[in-house]
Amino acid sequence: MKKYYVQKSPFVVPTTDGKLIEEHFGLASDATSEISMAHMVAPPGWSEPFQTPEFDEYTYIINGKKQLIVDGDTVVLEAGQSIKILKNTRVQYSNPFEEPCEYIAVCLPAFSPDLVHREE
């Protein structure tokens, strides 16, 4: 039995907002519930509702910039920067900038629509 797995075809999450989400490991791609890792590209002008997830989320910016509102603080991350947001923290992610933002997101435990608690 091999003790590694090379992900060659990540699960592409269907979206309606122009954001690319390629889950390499997690519930949708390989049924891993302990952790998820996704490559994402948020287009210019993209945003999503506030949420209060039941997982820690780590984000590393590859290219572009991403804006976060974390417990009322506005944070702008640029390429080469990262952030850890602890579970049960109210946060909003957006890209109000003129260029796409490419990043990696890791959730611990794995991302699940049931755990994200997006506001309407």
MOPAC internal coordinates of N, CA, C and O (Angstrom, degrees):
PM7 1SCF
backbone

  N    0.0000 0     0.00 0     0.00 0    0    0    0
  C    1.4567 1     0.00 0     0.00 0    1    0    0
  C    1.5179 1   109.56 1     0.00 0    2    1    0
  O    1.2310 1   120.23 1   -51.23 1    3    2    1
  N    1.3281 1   117.17 1   128.77 1    3    2    1
  C    1.4611 1   121.49 1   178.79 1    5    3    2
  C    1.5142 1   110.37 1   -70.69 1    6    5    3
  O    1.2310 1   121.13 1   -34.01 1    7    6    5
  N    1.3075 1   115.44 1   145.99 1    7    6    5
  C    1.4588 1   121.38 1   179.69 1    9    7    6
  C    1.5244 1   111.52 1  -104.52 1   10    9    7
  O    1.2310 1   120.83 1  -156.53 1   11   10    9
  N    1.3351 1   116.02 1    23.47 1   11   10    9
  C    1.4566 1   121.25 1   176.24 1   13   11   10
  C    1.5220 1   108.50 1  -151.44 1   14   13   11
  O    1.2310 1   121.69 1   -17.83 1   15   14   13
  N    1.3222 1   114.38 1   162.17 1   15   14   13
  C    1.4570 1   120.64 1   178.24 1   17   15   14
  C    1.5146 1   108.10 1  -142.72 1   18   17   15
  O    1.2310 1   120.23 1   -57.93 1   19   18   17
  N    1.3237 1   117.16 1   122.07 1   19   18   17
  C    1.4558 1   122.19 1   176.79 1   21   19   18
  C    1.5295 1   107.80 1   -92.20 1   22   21   19
  O    1.2310 1   120.91 1   -59.49 1   23   22   21
  N    1.3225 1   115.86 1   120.51 1   23   22   21
  C    1.4620 1   120.65 1  -179.76 1   25   23   22
  C    1.5286 1   108.93 1   -84.79 1   26   25   23
  O    1.2310 1   120.65 1   -68.48 1   27   26   25
  N    1.3201 1   116.36 1   111.52 1   27   26   25
  C    1.4649 1   121.03 1  -178.51 1   29   27   26
  C    1.5220 1   112.54 1  -105.08 1   30   29   27
  O    1.2310 1   120.59 1   164.25 1   31   30   29
  N    1.3182 1   116.47 1   -15.75 1   31   30   29
  C    1.4679 1   118.68 1  -179.41 1   33   31   30
  C    1.5284 1   109.32 1  -142.46 1   34   33   31
  O    1.2310 1   120.77 1   -97.75 1   35   34   33
  N    1.3415 1   116.13 1    82.25 1   35   34   33
  C    1.4541 1   119.78 1   178.87 1   37   35   34
  C    1.5264 1   111.34 1   -62.56 1   38   37   35
  O    1.2310 1   121.30 1   -23.73 1   39   38   37
  N    1.3217 1   115.11 1   156.27 1   39   38   37
  C    1.4591 1   121.20 1   177.19 1   41   39   38
  C    1.5230 1   108.70 1   -76.62 1   42   41   39
  O    1.2310 1   120.07 1   -56.72 1   43   42   41
  N    1.3240 1   117.47 1   123.28 1   43   42   41
  C    1.4547 1   121.91 1   177.01 1   45   43   42
  C    1.5270 1   107.62 1   -91.55 1   46   45   43
  O    1.2310 1   121.39 1   -66.88 1   47   46   45
  N    1.3214 1   114.94 1   113.12 1   47   46   45
  C    1.4627 1   121.02 1  -177.25 1   49   47   46
  C    1.5268 1   108.94 1   -74.00 1   50   49   47
  O    1.2310 1   119.98 1   -53.51 1   51   50   49
  N    1.3325 1   117.64 1   126.49 1   51   50   49
  C    1.4691 1   119.23 1   177.96 1   53   51   50
  C    1.5337 1   110.48 1   -66.02 1   54   53   51
  O    1.2310 1   120.55 1   -47.78 1   55   54   53
  N    1.3340 1   116.56 1   132.22 1   55   54   53
  C    1.4652 1   121.04 1   178.13 1   57   55   54
  C    1.5223 1   109.23 1  -132.16 1   58   57   55
  O    1.2310 1   121.21 1   -17.22 1   59   58   57
  N    1.3290 1   115.28 1   162.78 1   59   58   57
  C    1.4673 1   120.14 1   178.23 1   61   59   58
  C    1.5268 1   110.84 1  -118.29 1   62   61   59
  O    1.2310 1   120.46 1  -175.40 1   63   62   61
  N    1.3497 1   116.73 1     4.60 1   63   62   61
  C    1.4664 1   120.41 1  -174.78 1   65   63   62
  C    1.5332 1   113.56 1  -112.84 1   66   65   63
  O    1.2310 1   120.33 1  -168.13 1   67   66   65
  N    1.3436 1   116.97 1    11.87 1   67   66   65
  C    1.4598 1   120.75 1   178.00 1   69   67   66
  C    1.5137 1   114.82 1    83.72 1   70   69   67
  O    1.2310 1   119.92 1   178.20 1   71   70   69
  N    1.3233 1   117.75 1    -1.80 1   71   70   69
  C    1.4646 1   121.35 1  -179.65 1   73   71   70
  C    1.5221 1   109.82 1   -82.45 1   74   73   71
  O    1.2310 1   120.85 1   -44.73 1   75   74   73
  N    1.3314 1   115.99 1   135.27 1   75   74   73
  C    1.4630 1   122.02 1   175.00 1   77   75   74
  C    1.5175 1   108.53 1   -92.23 1   78   77   75
  O    1.2310 1   120.42 1   -53.79 1   79   78   77
  N    1.3235 1   116.81 1   126.21 1   79   78   77
  C    1.4643 1   122.44 1   175.49 1   81   79   78
  C    1.5204 1   107.67 1  -127.93 1   82   81   79
  O    1.2310 1   120.71 1   -66.87 1   83   82   81
  N    1.3247 1   116.24 1   113.13 1   83   82   81
  C    1.4599 1   122.40 1   176.41 1   85   83   82
  C    1.5283 1   107.45 1  -112.72 1   86   85   83
  O    1.2310 1   120.75 1   -77.35 1   87   86   85
  N    1.3251 1   116.18 1   102.65 1   87   86   85
  C    1.4611 1   119.39 1   179.55 1   89   87   86
  C    1.5236 1   109.42 1   -83.81 1   90   89   87
  O    1.2310 1   120.95 1   -62.34 1   91   90   89
  N    1.3329 1   115.78 1   117.66 1   91   90   89
  C    1.4600 1   121.17 1   179.95 1   93   91   90
  C    1.5178 1   111.48 1   -85.42 1   94   93   91
  O    1.2310 1   120.75 1   140.10 1   95   94   93
  N    1.3276 1   116.17 1   -39.90 1   95   94   93
  C    1.4553 1   121.48 1   176.96 1   97   95   94
  C    1.5119 1   108.01 1  -140.99 1   98   97   95
  O    1.2310 1   120.27 1   -40.14 1   99   98   97
  N    1.3239 1   117.09 1   139.86 1   99   98   97
  C    1.4557 1   121.71 1  -179.47 1  101   99   98
  C    1.5126 1   111.09 1   150.42 1  102  101   99
  O    1.2310 1   120.68 1     9.67 1  103  102  101
  N    1.3060 1   116.31 1  -170.33 1  103  102  101
  C    1.4611 1   121.24 1  -175.45 1  105  103  102
  C    1.5255 1   112.82 1   -61.39 1  106  105  103
  O    1.2310 1   119.90 1   136.69 1  107  106  105
  N    1.3307 1   117.80 1   -43.31 1  107  106  105
  C    1.4669 1   120.67 1  -176.01 1  109  107  106
  C    1.5264 1   112.75 1   -74.89 1  110  109  107
  O    1.2310 1   119.71 1   149.73 1  111  110  109
  N    1.3311 1   118.16 1   -30.27 1  111  110  109
  C    1.4629 1   120.59 1  -173.30 1  113  111  110
  C    1.5235 1   114.02 1   -93.44 1  114  113  111
  O    1.2310 1   120.07 1   133.80 1  115  114  113
  N    1.3292 1   117.48 1   -46.20 1  115  114  113
  C    1.4644 1   119.29 1  -177.34 1  117  115  114
  C    1.5282 1   113.24 1  -139.42 1  118  117  115
  O    1.2310 1   120.62 1  -162.08 1  119  118  117
  N    1.3312 1   116.42 1    17.92 1  119  118  117
  C    1.4767 1   123.39 1   176.43 1  121  119  118
  C    1.5254 1   113.38 1    64.80 1  122  121  119
  O    1.2310 1   120.31 1  -158.50 1  123  122  121
  N    1.3347 1   117.01 1    21.50 1  123  122  121
  C    1.4582 1   120.75 1   175.52 1  125  123  122
  C    1.5254 1   108.91 1   -78.62 1  126  125  123
  O    1.2310 1   120.33 1   -54.64 1  127  126  125
  N    1.3321 1   116.97 1   125.36 1  127  126  125
  C    1.4582 1   119.62 1  -179.17 1  129  127  126
  C    1.5282 1   112.80 1  -102.62 1  130  129  127
  O    1.2310 1   120.01 1   165.99 1  131  130  129
  N    1.3224 1   117.59 1   -14.01 1  131  130  129
  C    1.4654 1   121.09 1  -176.58 1  133  131  130
  C    1.5222 1   113.02 1   -75.40 1  134  133  131
  O    1.2310 1   120.44 1   146.83 1  135  134  133
  N    1.3362 1   116.76 1   -33.17 1  135  134  133
  C    1.4664 1   121.22 1  -174.86 1  137  135  134
  C    1.5295 1   108.53 1  -155.58 1  138  137  135
  O    1.2310 1   120.79 1   -28.62 1  139  138  137
  N    1.3283 1   116.09 1   151.38 1  139  138  137
  C    1.4592 1   119.27 1   171.02 1  141  139  138
  C    1.5224 1   108.79 1  -133.23 1  142  141  139
  O    1.2310 1   121.34 1   -29.59 1  143  142  141
  N    1.3269 1   115.05 1   150.41 1  143  142  141
  C    1.4633 1   121.65 1   178.30 1  145  143  142
  C    1.5226 1   107.65 1  -138.68 1  146  145  143
  O    1.2310 1   121.35 1   -50.94 1  147  146  145
  N    1.3422 1   115.02 1   129.06 1  147  146  145
  C    1.4594 1   119.29 1  -178.09 1  149  147  146
  C    1.5206 1   110.57 1  -137.69 1  150  149  147
  O    1.2310 1   121.61 1   -34.50 1  151  150  149
  N    1.3282 1   114.52 1   145.50 1  151  150  149
  C    1.4585 1   123.35 1   171.63 1  153  151  150
  C    1.5253 1   105.72 1   -96.95 1  154  153  151
  O    1.2310 1   120.81 1   -49.68 1  155  154  153
  N    1.3309 1   116.05 1   130.32 1  155  154  153
  C    1.4559 1   119.40 1  -175.75 1  157  155  154
  C    1.5176 1   111.20 1  -133.75 1  158  157  155
  O    1.2310 1   121.29 1   -27.96 1  159  158  157
  N    1.3310 1   115.15 1   152.04 1  159  158  157
  C    1.4609 1   122.35 1   171.39 1  161  159  158
  C    1.5224 1   107.02 1  -133.81 1  162  161  159
  O    1.2310 1   121.15 1   -64.85 1  163  162  161
  N    1.3369 1   115.41 1   115.15 1  163  162  161
  C    1.4617 1   121.73 1   178.08 1  165  163  162
  C    1.5252 1   108.57 1   -97.59 1  166  165  163
  O    1.2310 1   120.01 1   -57.18 1  167  166  165
  N    1.3357 1   117.58 1   122.82 1  167  166  165
  C    1.4666 1   119.86 1  -178.29 1  169  167  166
  C    1.5262 1   111.37 1   -71.76 1  170  169  167
  O    1.2310 1   120.26 1   -18.15 1  171  170  169
  N    1.3276 1   117.11 1   161.85 1  171  170  169
  C    1.4604 1   120.26 1   175.30 1  173  171  170
  C    1.5342 1   110.56 1   -55.59 1  174  173  171
  O    1.2310 1   120.92 1   -41.23 1  175  174  173
  N    1.3276 1   115.85 1   138.77 1  175  174  173
  C    1.4519 1   120.77 1   178.57 1  177  175  174
  C    1.5113 1   114.93 1    82.74 1  178  177  175
  O    1.2310 1   119.49 1   179.13 1  179  178  177
  N    1.3309 1   118.58 1    -0.87 1  179  178  177
  C    1.4668 1   122.43 1  -178.29 1  181  179  178
  C    1.5234 1   111.52 1   -74.07 1  182  181  179
  O    1.2310 1   120.72 1   -35.63 1  183  182  181
  N    1.3159 1   116.23 1   144.37 1  183  182  181
  C    1.4650 1   121.22 1   170.10 1  185  183  182
  C    1.5127 1   108.42 1  -156.09 1  186  185  183
  O    1.2310 1   121.01 1   -18.37 1  187  186  185
  N    1.3194 1   115.67 1   161.63 1  187  186  185
  C    1.4527 1   120.54 1   175.38 1  189  187  186
  C    1.5220 1   108.85 1  -133.05 1  190  189  187
  O    1.2310 1   119.92 1   -15.37 1  191  190  189
  N    1.3168 1   117.76 1   164.63 1  191  190  189
  C    1.4681 1   120.01 1  -177.69 1  193  191  190
  C    1.5352 1   111.94 1   -65.51 1  194  193  191
  O    1.2310 1   121.15 1   -17.77 1  195  194  193
  N    1.3243 1   115.41 1   162.23 1  195  194  193
  C    1.4568 1   119.48 1   171.68 1  197  195  194
  C    1.5201 1   108.91 1   -59.36 1  198  197  195
  O    1.2310 1   121.15 1   -28.70 1  199  198  197
  N    1.3292 1   115.40 1   151.30 1  199  198  197
  C    1.4497 1   121.75 1   178.69 1  201  199  198
  C    1.5265 1   109.35 1  -146.86 1  202  201  199
  O    1.2310 1   120.77 1   -20.37 1  203  202  201
  N    1.3238 1   116.13 1   159.63 1  203  202  201
  C    1.4613 1   122.03 1   176.25 1  205  203  202
  C    1.5266 1   107.29 1  -133.49 1  206  205  203
  O    1.2310 1   119.94 1   -98.74 1  207  206  205
  N    1.3378 1   117.73 1    81.26 1  207  206  205
  C    1.4599 1   121.79 1  -172.61 1  209  207  206
  C    1.5364 1   114.07 1   -71.61 1  210  209  207
  O    1.2310 1   121.72 1   -27.33 1  211  210  209
  N    1.3150 1   114.31 1   152.67 1  211  210  209
  C    1.4648 1   122.11 1   174.25 1  213  211  210
  C    1.5344 1   110.09 1   -93.63 1  214  213  211
  O    1.2310 1   120.08 1  -145.98 1  215  214  213
  N    1.3280 1   117.46 1    34.02 1  215  214  213
  C    1.4640 1   121.34 1   176.50 1  217  215  214
  C    1.5272 1   108.56 1  -146.07 1  218  217  215
  O    1.2310 1   120.81 1   -27.54 1  219  218  217
  N    1.3352 1   116.05 1   152.46 1  219  218  217
  C    1.4575 1   120.83 1   170.97 1  221  219  218
  C    1.5262 1   106.88 1   -75.15 1  222  221  219
  O    1.2310 1   120.26 1   -38.92 1  223  222  221
  N    1.3376 1   117.12 1   141.08 1  223  222  221
  C    1.4609 1   119.90 1   178.22 1  225  223  222
  C    1.5176 1   109.89 1  -127.38 1  226  225  223
  O    1.2310 1   121.76 1   -51.94 1  227  226  225
  N    1.3245 1   114.23 1   128.06 1  227  226  225
  C    1.4592 1   122.95 1   178.12 1  229  227  226
  C    1.5241 1   107.08 1  -109.53 1  230  229  227
  O    1.2310 1   120.10 1   -46.99 1  231  230  229
  N    1.3232 1   117.41 1   133.01 1  231  230  229
  C    1.4578 1   121.75 1   179.69 1  233  231  230
  C    1.5217 1   109.20 1  -128.73 1  234  233  231
  O    1.2310 1   120.85 1   -47.63 1  235  234  233
  N    1.3362 1   115.98 1   132.37 1  235  234  233
  C    1.4693 1   122.49 1   175.91 1  237  235  234
  C    1.5242 1   107.86 1  -122.57 1  238  237  235
  O    1.2310 1   120.36 1   -55.57 1  239  238  237
  N    1.3343 1   116.93 1   124.43 1  239  238  237
  C    1.4637 1   121.67 1  -177.23 1  241  239  238
  C    1.5368 1   109.75 1   -88.34 1  242  241  239
  O    1.2310 1   120.79 1   -55.10 1  243  242  241
  N    1.3299 1   116.09 1   124.90 1  243  242  241
  C    1.4680 1   122.33 1   178.56 1  245  243  242
  C    1.5289 1   109.84 1   -89.90 1  246  245  243
  O    1.2310 1   120.80 1   128.49 1  247  246  245
  N    1.3297 1   116.08 1   -51.51 1  247  246  245
  C    1.4687 1   122.65 1   179.86 1  249  247  246
  C    1.5201 1   109.49 1  -142.21 1  250  249  247
  O    1.2310 1   120.83 1   -30.72 1  251  250  249
  N    1.3289 1   116.01 1   149.28 1  251  250  249
  C    1.4482 1   121.04 1   176.77 1  253  251  250
  C    1.5224 1   112.16 1    83.16 1  254  253  251
  O    1.2310 1   121.22 1    19.44 1  255  254  253
  N    1.3345 1   115.27 1  -160.56 1  255  254  253
  C    1.4647 1   122.10 1  -179.38 1  257  255  254
  C    1.5211 1   108.84 1  -135.81 1  258  257  255
  O    1.2310 1   121.39 1   -26.74 1  259  258  257
  N    1.3273 1   114.94 1   153.26 1  259  258  257
  C    1.4591 1   121.61 1   178.31 1  261  259  258
  C    1.5231 1   108.06 1  -136.28 1  262  261  259
  O    1.2310 1   120.87 1   -43.07 1  263  262  261
  N    1.3185 1   115.95 1   136.93 1  263  262  261
  C    1.4673 1   120.46 1   178.65 1  265  263  262
  C    1.5223 1   109.43 1  -104.36 1  266  265  263
  O    1.2310 1   120.91 1   -41.38 1  267  266  265
  N    1.3265 1   115.86 1   138.62 1  267  266  265
  C    1.4514 1   122.35 1   176.39 1  269  267  266
  C    1.5191 1   108.48 1  -129.16 1  270  269  267
  O    1.2310 1   120.75 1   -37.04 1  271  270  269
  N    1.2998 1   116.17 1   142.96 1  271  270  269
  C    1.4633 1   121.07 1   168.39 1  273  271  270
  C    1.5241 1   104.69 1  -113.14 1  274  273  271
  O    1.2310 1   121.27 1   -67.48 1  275  274  273
  N    1.3440 1   115.18 1   112.52 1  275  274  273
  C    1.4574 1   122.14 1  -174.20 1  277  275  274
  C    1.5239 1   108.57 1  -117.67 1  278  277  275
  O    1.2310 1   120.69 1   -68.53 1  279  278  277
  N    1.3257 1   116.29 1   111.47 1  279  278  277
  C    1.4724 1   120.81 1  -178.03 1  281  279  278
  C    1.5311 1   111.63 1    48.94 1  282  281  279
  O    1.2310 1   120.22 1  -140.50 1  283  282  281
  N    1.3394 1   117.19 1    39.50 1  283  282  281
  C    1.4587 1   121.49 1   176.98 1  285  283  282
  C    1.5141 1   115.31 1    91.38 1  286  285  283
  O    1.2310 1   119.79 1   167.21 1  287  286  285
  N    1.3327 1   118.00 1   -12.79 1  287  286  285
  C    1.4717 1   121.65 1   177.36 1  289  287  286
  C    1.5244 1   109.73 1   -90.76 1  290  289  287
  O    1.2310 1   119.89 1   -46.50 1  291  290  289
  N    1.3363 1   117.82 1   133.50 1  291  290  289
  C    1.4563 1   121.67 1   175.34 1  293  291  290
  C    1.5215 1   108.63 1   -92.03 1  294  293  291
  O    1.2310 1   121.02 1   -54.77 1  295  294  293
  N    1.3348 1   115.65 1   125.23 1  295  294  293
  C    1.4618 1   122.77 1  -178.39 1  297  295  294
  C    1.5233 1   107.41 1  -124.02 1  298  297  295
  O    1.2310 1   120.11 1   -47.88 1  299  298  297
  N    1.3357 1   117.40 1   132.12 1  299  298  297
  C    1.4578 1   121.70 1   174.54 1  301  299  298
  C    1.5260 1   107.70 1  -114.57 1  302  301  299
  O    1.2310 1   121.19 1   -59.09 1  303  302  301
  N    1.3324 1   115.33 1   120.91 1  303  302  301
  C    1.4631 1   121.52 1   177.47 1  305  303  302
  C    1.5185 1   109.09 1  -100.18 1  306  305  303
  O    1.2310 1   121.06 1   -38.62 1  307  306  305
  N    1.3317 1   115.58 1   141.38 1  307  306  305
  C    1.4636 1   121.88 1   177.11 1  309  307  306
  C    1.5149 1   109.76 1  -118.64 1  310  309  307
  O    1.2310 1   120.67 1    -9.89 1  311  310  309
  N    1.3291 1   116.32 1   170.11 1  311  310  309
  C    1.4622 1   121.87 1  -179.06 1  313  311  310
  C    1.5275 1   110.61 1   -49.98 1  314  313  311
  O    1.2310 1   121.26 1   -46.87 1  315  314  313
  N    1.3380 1   115.20 1   133.13 1  315  314  313
  C    1.4547 1   121.54 1   179.30 1  317  315  314
  C    1.5247 1   113.60 1    90.78 1  318  317  315
  O    1.2310 1   120.20 1   172.36 1  319  318  317
  N    1.3392 1   117.23 1    -7.64 1  319  318  317
  C    1.4626 1   120.38 1   179.26 1  321  319  318
  C    1.5282 1   109.88 1  -101.86 1  322  321  319
  O    1.2310 1   121.60 1   -21.17 1  323  322  321
  N    1.3307 1   114.54 1   158.83 1  323  322  321
  C    1.4594 1   120.10 1   179.59 1  325  323  322
  C    1.5195 1   109.71 1  -142.83 1  326  325  323
  O    1.2310 1   121.34 1   -13.64 1  327  326  325
  N    1.3210 1   115.04 1   166.36 1  327  326  325
  C    1.4628 1   121.21 1   179.69 1  329  327  326
  C    1.5232 1   108.78 1  -148.02 1  330  329  327
  O    1.2310 1   120.98 1   -31.20 1  331  330  329
  N    1.3166 1   115.73 1   148.80 1  331  330  329
  C    1.4611 1   122.83 1   171.42 1  333  331  330
  C    1.5186 1   106.75 1  -118.27 1  334  333  331
  O    1.2310 1   120.68 1   -54.12 1  335  334  333
  N    1.3326 1   116.31 1   125.88 1  335  334  333
  C    1.4549 1   121.57 1   177.49 1  337  335  334
  C    1.5209 1   107.17 1  -115.67 1  338  337  335
  O    1.2310 1   121.08 1   -58.42 1  339  338  337
  N    1.3218 1   115.54 1   121.58 1  339  338  337
  C    1.4541 1   120.94 1  -176.64 1  341  339  338
  C    1.5277 1   111.79 1   -71.73 1  342  341  339
  O    1.2310 1   120.92 1   -30.63 1  343  342  341
  N    1.3175 1   115.85 1   149.37 1  343  342  341
  C    1.4685 1   120.90 1   179.06 1  345  343  342
  C    1.5241 1   110.42 1   -56.31 1  346  345  343
  O    1.2310 1   121.48 1   -25.37 1  347  346  345
  N    1.3142 1   114.77 1   154.63 1  347  346  345
  C    1.4669 1   123.53 1  -179.90 1  349  347  346
  C    1.5294 1   112.92 1    65.78 1  350  349  347
  O    1.2310 1   120.56 1  -154.18 1  351  350  349
  N    1.3481 1   116.54 1    25.82 1  351  350  349
  C    1.4621 1   122.70 1   175.11 1  353  351  350
  C    1.5264 1   108.30 1  -107.19 1  354  353  351
  O    1.2310 1   120.34 1   -48.24 1  355  354  353
  N    1.3237 1   116.95 1   131.76 1  355  354  353
  C    1.4695 1   121.00 1   178.89 1  357  355  354
  C    1.5264 1   109.01 1   -75.80 1  358  357  355
  O    1.2310 1   120.73 1   -53.50 1  359  358  357
  N    1.3339 1   116.22 1   126.50 1  359  358  357
  C    1.4599 1   121.42 1  -174.86 1  361  359  358
  C    1.5269 1   110.46 1  -145.81 1  362  361  359
  O    1.2310 1   121.52 1   -30.55 1  363  362  361
  N    1.3378 1   114.69 1   149.45 1  363  362  361
  C    1.4628 1   120.99 1   171.02 1  365  363  362
  C    1.5243 1   107.78 1  -129.69 1  366  365  363
  O    1.2310 1   120.89 1   -46.06 1  367  366  365
  N    1.3349 1   115.90 1   133.94 1  367  366  365
  C    1.4573 1   122.34 1   178.20 1  369  367  366
  C    1.5279 1   108.95 1  -106.97 1  370  369  367
  O    1.2310 1   120.61 1   -39.14 1  371  370  369
  N    1.3605 1   116.43 1   140.86 1  371  370  369
  C    1.4633 1   119.66 1   176.68 1  373  371  370
  C    1.5263 1   110.33 1  -157.35 1  374  373  371
  O    1.2310 1   121.70 1   -14.61 1  375  374  373
  N    1.3215 1   114.35 1   165.39 1  375  374  373
  C    1.4600 1   122.27 1   172.41 1  377  375  374
  C    1.5284 1   107.52 1  -131.28 1  378  377  375
  O    1.2310 1   120.34 1   -95.92 1  379  378  377
  N    1.3474 1   116.95 1    84.08 1  379  378  377
  C    1.4649 1   119.62 1   179.69 1  381  379  378
  C    1.5292 1   112.83 1   -82.74 1  382  381  379
  O    1.2310 1   120.34 1  -168.76 1  383  382  381
  N    1.3183 1   116.95 1    11.24 1  383  382  381
  C    1.4661 1   121.84 1  -173.26 1  385  383  382
  C    1.5334 1   110.97 1   -94.77 1  386  385  383
  O    1.2310 1   120.43 1    -4.60 1  387  386  385
  N    1.3198 1   116.79 1   175.40 1  387  386  385
  C    1.4659 1   121.63 1  -172.90 1  389  387  386
  C    1.5192 1   114.35 1   -90.23 1  390  389  387
  O    1.2310 1   120.07 1   177.54 1  391  390  389
  N    1.3288 1   117.47 1    -2.46 1  391  390  389
  C    1.4688 1   120.04 1   179.28 1  393  391  390
  C    1.5251 1   109.40 1  -125.70 1  394  393  391
  O    1.2310 1   120.31 1   -25.82 1  395  394  393
  N    1.3242 1   117.02 1   154.18 1  395  394  393
  C    1.4627 1   119.80 1   177.36 1  397  395  394
  C    1.5311 1   110.93 1   -61.19 1  398  397  395
  O    1.2310 1   120.77 1   -25.33 1  399  398  397
  N    1.3104 1   116.13 1   154.67 1  399  398  397
  C    1.4579 1   121.99 1   175.32 1  401  399  398
  C    1.5251 1   108.43 1  -116.47 1  402  401  399
  O    1.2310 1   120.88 1   -60.40 1  403  402  401
  N    1.3302 1   115.92 1   119.60 1  403  402  401
  C    1.4562 1   121.98 1   178.84 1  405  403  402
  C    1.5203 1   108.06 1  -104.94 1  406  405  403
  O    1.2310 1   120.48 1   -48.36 1  407  406  405
  N    1.3259 1   116.69 1   131.64 1  407  406  405
  C    1.4607 1   119.89 1  -176.78 1  409  407  406
  C    1.5248 1   112.22 1  -155.46 1  410  409  407
  O    1.2310 1   121.76 1   -12.35 1  411  410  409
  N    1.3161 1   114.23 1   167.65 1  411  410  409
  C    1.4608 1   123.26 1   174.91 1  413  411  410
  C    1.5184 1   107.22 1  -113.10 1  414  413  411
  O    1.2310 1   120.35 1   -46.36 1  415  414  413
  N    1.3175 1   116.94 1   133.64 1  415  414  413
  C    1.4661 1   121.84 1   176.20 1  417  415  414
  C    1.5268 1   108.60 1  -120.99 1  418  417  415
  O    1.2310 1   121.39 1   -44.78 1  419  418  417
  N    1.3297 1   114.95 1   135.22 1  419  418  417
  C    1.4602 1   122.07 1   176.94 1  421  419  418
  C    1.5272 1   107.26 1  -124.37 1  422  421  419
  O    1.2310 1   120.73 1   -51.08 1  423  422  421
  N    1.3243 1   116.21 1   128.92 1  423  422  421
  C    1.4700 1   121.20 1   179.46 1  425  423  422
  C    1.5274 1   109.07 1  -118.32 1  426  425  423
  O    1.2310 1   121.78 1   -41.62 1  427  426  425
  N    1.3308 1   114.21 1   138.38 1  427  426  425
  C    1.4606 1   120.97 1  -177.16 1  429  427  426
  C    1.5186 1   108.70 1  -135.57 1  430  429  427
  O    1.2310 1   118.19 1   -71.15 1  431  430  429
  N    1.3442 1   121.05 1   108.85 1  431  430  429
  C    1.4582 1   127.02 1    -3.30 1  433  431  430
  C    1.5256 1   111.63 1   -67.35 1  434  433  431
  O    1.2310 1   120.73 1     2.73 1  435  434  433
  N    1.3146 1   116.22 1  -177.27 1  435  434  433
  C    1.4590 1   121.86 1  -173.73 1  437  435  434
  C    1.5246 1   112.74 1   -58.34 1  438  437  435
  O    1.2310 1   121.46 1   -32.96 1  439  438  437
  N    1.3445 1   114.81 1   147.04 1  439  438  437
  C    1.4647 1   121.15 1   173.84 1  441  439  438
  C    1.5210 1   109.54 1   -55.90 1  442  441  439
  O    1.2310 1   121.17 1   -41.64 1  443  442  441
  N    1.3134 1   115.37 1   138.36 1  443  442  441
  C    1.4535 1   122.33 1   173.66 1  445  443  442
  C    1.5276 1   107.73 1  -149.00 1  446  445  443
  O    1.2310 1   119.70 1   -42.80 1  447  446  445
  N    1.3268 1   118.19 1   137.20 1  447  446  445
  C    1.4624 1   120.01 1   176.86 1  449  447  446
  C    1.5385 1   111.85 1   -56.01 1  450  449  447
  O    1.2310 1   120.41 1   150.08 1  451  450  449
  N    1.3318 1   116.82 1   -29.92 1  451  450  449
  C    1.4605 1   121.17 1   179.74 1  453  451  450
  C    1.5226 1   112.88 1   -72.43 1  454  453  451
  O    1.2310 1   119.92 1   161.76 1  455  454  453
  N    1.3402 1   117.75 1   -18.24 1  455  454  453
  C    1.4597 1   121.60 1  -176.20 1  457  455  454
  C    1.5198 1   113.96 1  -105.50 1  458  457  455
  O    1.2310 1   119.73 1   171.66 1  459  458  457
  N    1.3405 1   118.13 1    -8.34 1  459  458  457
  C    1.4665 1   120.63 1  -172.38 1  461  459  458
  C    1.5374 1   113.26 1   -83.35 1  462  461  459
  O    1.2310 1   120.23 1   147.34 1  463  462  461
  N    1.3223 1   117.17 1   -32.66 1  463  462  461
  C    1.4826 1   123.10 1   177.07 1  465  463  462
  C    1.5333 1   112.48 1    54.25 1  466  465  463
  O    1.2310 1   120.77 1  -120.82 1  467  466  465
  N    1.3408 1   116.14 1    59.18 1  467  466  465
  C    1.4626 1   121.11 1   176.00 1  469  467  466
  C    1.5259 1   109.75 1   -72.55 1  470  469  467
  O    1.2310 1   121.49 1   -38.10 1  471  470  469
  N    1.3230 1   114.75 1   141.90 1  471  470  469
  C    1.4603 1   120.18 1   177.40 1  473  471  470
  C    1.5286 1   109.22 1   -82.60 1  474  473  471
  O    1.2310 1   120.79 1   -31.09 1  475  474  473
  N    1.3023 1   116.09 1   148.91 1  475  474  473
  C    1.4674 1   121.14 1   179.99 1  477  475  474
  C    1.5063 1   110.66 1   -81.73 1  478  477  475
  O    1.2310 1   120.10 1   180.00 1  479  478  477

